[in-house]
Amino acid sequence: MRTDTHFPTATEGLTNTRTRIVGNRTGFWADTVVALARLGTALGGAFRTAGARVASVVTPLGWSILVLVPILLVVGYSLAWLEFVIAGWAGVVLLIVAGVYLVGRTTVDIDLRLVHPRVTVGESAEGIVVVRNPGRARTLGVTVEVPVGSGLVDLAVPGLARGAESEQRFSIPATRRGTVRVGPVRTVRADPIGLVRREYVWTEPVELYIHPRTIGIPSLSTGLVRDLEGSPTKELTNSDVSFHALREYQRGDERRYIHWKSTAKTGTPMVRQFEQTRRSHLIIALSLAAVDYASDEEFELAVSVAGSLGARAIRDVRDLSIVVGERTPEFAKRKVFAVRALSTLSRSRLLDELAVVEKAETALATVDIARVAGAQAAGVSLAFLVCGSGPTPTELRAASTRFPVGVEVIAVVCDPGALPELRRVAGLSVLTIGYLGDLTRSLAKATAG
């Protein structure tokens, strides 16, 4: 199908750039105007790109020199002030030298790795930057910058021969529990005065996990959970593994549980009765409420206690739940009654999540956490409530009542510097510890009781 483009109305309703400039005019002069407009657009784009690149490499000091140099030269030549002229040309020389430093490209390969991606608070942590020269020519020295948290590490890498590599180690502060973002590694080309600066990013950032301190404690099964498959309770059932007593046969009882010897002696059908057993499911509830702690030291001790208990339970291959209270949004109308479960797949995963927990003013307190955890966790046989010195004995007792009858509840009160103490009330054992090492002895006392 043939399309004719010479209709007189072909430009009607057209709103592209050409029609905005020359309308529906044609001919040499219209084409010239359009060509000039195209050239201006291309030059404008090139200038914007160049300006963006210049702005990204020129430092505030460099911009100051760029502004001062023409002023000094104009004033110096206008007023015949030799000092201004000399200062102006000195600035020109500095700008030319700074531009020379930007010429070329760093031909190296750079890798970043951590010696240990997970460390315990207080331990030494190190990172390694490996710089290789894959080219044929020798490289000049280069400055490598590594952001570490909110700080910055500068590493001076010497010149490298063909195929050579340099390994630069740097320390990472691990004085506080949490995560530290390390990297990305970048190289810097800059003049000695600091007029220009060009950065090249070489690696992706990595995360260093700083775990809370933990200690080894005896198995939680010893004394607290007394058998391999479950802990006998006071509840009676018609079928289980823990024998309790004999009773008379009732309609509906299974014949396989009839005790024939007793039946023969008494002349009345007798059946076995059992104690219902409960799978050894442990729950550890860590309070994040600021009201439950008098200081940051109490909270850090509580996190370490939760980590120690959880790591031991994971090693014992027990059914385990570790929960922390959710926060109520700042403008919520009602308190949010919910808990968040931490990962218990492995010790490392658990400590990774404990490394980033923080206390908050709006987090659920101990009593509320026990209320939610007691309602959600089915088949719990042992519950640990970990908190600071904030909750009163009455509040701890109220928290213990939120769990079903038959659940052993142990409250671990973290009060740095306090003497270890064990108090018992109905259905609750309260362990007060002043140091992490007190946890082992306090649990031994609770077990012996």
N, C-alpha and C positions, 0 to 999 in steps of 0.2 A: 504494500500500500504506500503510495507516494504522499509525502507531507510537504505542503508548500509553506515556507517560512516568510513569505513576503506579503502577508496580509497586512493592511494598514492598521488593523486593530490588534496586532500580535502583542503589543506592549501594554495593552489596557489591563489593569488589575495586577500587573507585575510589580513586586515590591522588593526586588533584590538591590544590591549595592549600586549597580550601574544606573538603574532608574532613579535612585535617590540622588545620584550625582549629576547625570545629564538628561534625565527623563527619557523620552522616546527619540531623542536626537541621534542621528547617525552621521557618518562621514569622518574625514581626517581629524578635525579638531575634537570631535567627541571621543574618538579612539585615543587621541593624545591625552586628553584629560583623564580618561580611564586608566591609561598606562601609568601616568604620573601618580594617580591614586593608589594603584597597585604597588608601585615602587615605594611610596610613602608608607603603606601598610607593612611591607616587607622590612623596610628600614626600621620602622617603629618596633616591630617584633624583635629584630636583631638587637636594637639598643636596649629593649627591656630585658632580654636574656643576658646581654653583657652587663647591664646594670645590676641584675640580680646576682650574677657571679661575683662582680666586684664587691657588692655589698656583703656577700657572704665571707669574703676573705680580708677585707679591710677592717682593722680594729678601730675603736673610738679614737685612739691616739693617731692612727693613720689618717682618719677623716679630719682631725684637727690640723695636722700638717698640711693636708691638701687644701684646706681653707686658708691657712696662714701664709703659705708660699706665695700665691699671687698678690695677696695684700702687701706682704713685705717687699716684693719686687716693685709693685706699682708705687708704693710710698717711698721706697728707697730711691728709685730713679726720678720720681717727681720732685722730691725735696733734696736730692743729691746727698742722701745719708748713706755713706759707705757701709755702715754697720748693718743697716736694713738690707742692702743689696747682698752683702756677704751671707747674712742669715737666710735670705731667700734662696740663693743658689746652693747653700748647704742643705736646705730642705729638699731641693730638687735632686741633689746627689743621693740623699737618703732614700727618696722615693724610688730612684732608679735601682739602687742596690737592693731595696726590698722587693722590687719586681723581679730581679734576677733570682731571688730565692724561691719564687713560685714556679720557675721554669723547670720542666721535667716532671717525672712521675716516679714514685717509689715502687720498684719492681721486686717485691718480696712477698712471701706467703707467711701469714701469721695465724697461729692457733692459740686458743685459750682453754685451759682446763684447771680443775681444782684437784689438789692432792687427795683430799677427802671431801666429797660433797655433803657429808653429814658429820658434824662434830658436836661434842658436849660443851655446854657453856663453861668457859674458863680454859678450855684446851686451845692449843695453837692451831691455827688454820692458815693454809698457804695456797696461793694460786701460782700457776706457771704460764708464762707467755713464751712461746717458741717462735722464733723468727728465722725463716729459711730464705736463702738466695737461690732461686731456680734459674736465674739468667746466666749469661755467659760472662758478663763484666762484673767487676767488683762493685759492690754498693757502698755508698757513703753512710756515715753514721746517721741514725734516725732516732727521734724521740717518740716513745710510745706512751700513751696515756690510757690508764685503766680506771674507770669510775668504780669505786667501792662504796656502796651505800650512798651516803651524802658527801663522801670524801673523794679524793682523786689521787692516784698514784702515778708518778712520773718515772719512766724507766728509760735510761740512756742505752741504746743498742749500738755497739761499735760497727764499723764497716765489715762486711762479710765478703769472703772470696767466693768464687763460683762453687755452688753446691754446699757451702758451709751453712751452719745454723748456730743460733745463739739461744740459750735457755735462760730466761730471766725469772727469778722467783721473787715473790712479794708476800708479805704477811697480811692477814685479814683479821681485824679485831673480832673476837668472839667472846666478849665480856658480858653480853646480855642475850638471853633467850630470844629467838625470833628467826627471821630470814634476812639475808643480806644479798642484794642484787649486785653481781660483779660483771662489769663490762657494759657495753661492748668495747672491745679494744679498738683504738684509733691511733693513727700516726699523725704527726703534726709537722708541717713545713712552715717555718716562720723565720723572720729576720731577727738578728740579735736585739734590735731595739724594740720590736713588738709592733711594727706598723701594719704588717700583714700576717695572716694566719690561715692556713688551709688544712682541713681535717679530712682524713680518709677512714671510713669505718670498715673493719676487717672481719669481725666476728659477731655472733649473737650473744646477748647477755646470758649468764647462768645464775642459778640460785644456790646459795649456801644455806643449809638448814642448821641452825644452832639449837640442839635439843636440850631440854631440861636435865638436870642431874637426876640420876636414878641409882638405886642400890639393889643388890641382890637380897631377896628375902626368902624364907623357907616356903615350901609349897603351901598354897592356900587350901589344899585338900587335907593337910594334916591337922586333925583336931576339929576342923570346921566342916569338912565334907568327909565322911568316914567310910565310904565305899566307892567302888569303881563306877557303878552305873547310876547311883543316885543316893540321896540321903533319906533314911526313913523318917516319916512324919507321924503325928498322932492320929491321922485319919486312917480309918479301917476300910478295907476293900475285900471283895470276894476273890480277886485274882491279882497276884503280884509275886515278888520274889522274897519278900521278908515275912517269914512266918510269925504269927502273933499268938493264936490260941485256937481251940476247938469250940464249936457251937453246934446246936441241933440243926438238923437239915430243915430247910424251908422250901416251899414251892418256888421253883425257878432256879435253884442252885444247880450248878453243873455236877454231874455224877462223878467226873474225874477227880473232884476235890473231896470226895467222901473218904474219910479215914476208917478203913475197914476193921482194923484191930480194935479201935475204940468203939465202933459200932457193935462188934461181937461181944465186947465186955459189958456194955451198958444196955444192949438190946434196943437202943434208939439210934437211928441214923445220925452220924456226926460228920461234919464237914470242917475243913481247914479254913481259918480266917487269917488275912494278911494285913500288914501295915503298908499303906500306900507309900511308895518311894517317889522322890522328886529328883529329876535330873539336876546335877550340880550347875545351875545357871547363876553366874555372878553378875552383879550390876554395880558399877562405880559411878556415883553422881558427884561431879565436881561443880561447886558453886562459882559463878562468875560475877556475882553481885558485889559491888563495891561496899555495900553496907555490912557484908559478912567478914570484911578484912580491915584491920586497923592500920596496916602498912603494906607497902609493896613486897616487903620481905615475907610477910605471911602468905601472900598470894603465890609467890615463887615457890615457897615450901610446899604449898598445897598442890601445885602443878607437878612438882617432883614426886610427891606421895602418890598422886593418881597415876603417873607414869610408871612408878615402881610396882604398884599393885597390878596395873594392866599388863606390864611386861611379864610378870610372874604368872598371871592367869593364861596368857597366850602361850607361854612355855609349857604350862601344864595341859594345854589343849582342852581347856574348859569352855563351855558356852559362856560368852562374855558380852556384856553391853557396857559401854562407857558413854555417858551422856553429860551434856552441859546445858544450862538454861539459855533459852533464846532471849533476845532483847525485845523490849516493847518499843515500837517507833515513837519518836519524840512527840508527835501530834495525834497519837492514837487515843480513842475515847476510852478503851478498856485495856486492861493488862492482858498481854498475850501469854496464855498458859501453854507452852510448848517446850520441848527439849530437842536438842540436836545430837544425833548419835555420831561418835567419832569412829574412824576406821579401826577395826580389830583384826584385819587380815594378817598383819605381821607387826612385829615390834617397831620396825622402821616407819611403817605407815602411821602407826599410832603416835610415835614421838614427833613425826612431821606435823601432825595436826595439833599436838600439844605445844609445839614450838610457836604457834601463831595465835593461841587463845589469849584474850586480854579481858580483864575485868571491866565492868561497865555499871553505870549508875542505874540503868533501866533493865538489867538482867534479872532473871528470876532468882529469888533467895532460896535458901536451903529447904525451907518448909514447902515452898511451891514446887521445887524440883522433885522432892520426894512424892508429892501429891500426884504429879504427872507421871513420873517413872513408875510408881507403884500401880497406877491404873493401866499402864501400857505393857509393862514387862510381865509376861506370863511364865509361870513355873520358876520364879526366882527363889533360890534357897539361901543366898547370902547377899547382903547389900551393904556397900560402903558409902557413907556420906562424908565427903571431904570438904572442909570449910576452914575459915579462920577463927579468930577469937570473938567475932561479932555475935553469933547466935547464943542465946542464953540456954541453960539446961532445960527450961520449959519448952523453948522452941525446938530443941533437938528431940525432946520426948514427943512433941507433937508431930515432928517429921517422921519419927519411927513408926507411929501409928498409921501412917498412910500406906504402909506395906501390908500385905495379907498376913493373917495369923500363921505362925510357924516359920516366918522368914527371920533369919538372924540378921540384925541390923547393928552395924558398927559405925559410929561416928568418929572420924579422925579430925581433931581440932588442932590446927597448926598455929602455934604461938612461939615464935623464935625466942630462945633464951629461957623458956619455961622448963620446969622439971617434969620429966615424964610421969604421967599419972593415968591410972585406970579406975574408972567409976562405972558402977553397974546400977541400972534401974530396970524396972520391969520391961523386958523385951528389947533392951538397948544397952550396949557397951560403949562408953565414951573414952577414947584414947586421946590424951593430950600429949603432944610431942613438941620439943623445943628445937630439935635438930633432926635431920633426915635419918641419921643413924639410930635414933630412938625408935624408929618404926619397927625394926626387927624385934627388939626386946619387948615392946608393947604388944605386938601381935603374939609373941610367945606367951605373955601373961594371959592374954585373952583366950588363947587356945587351951592353956592349962586350966583355966576356969571352966 
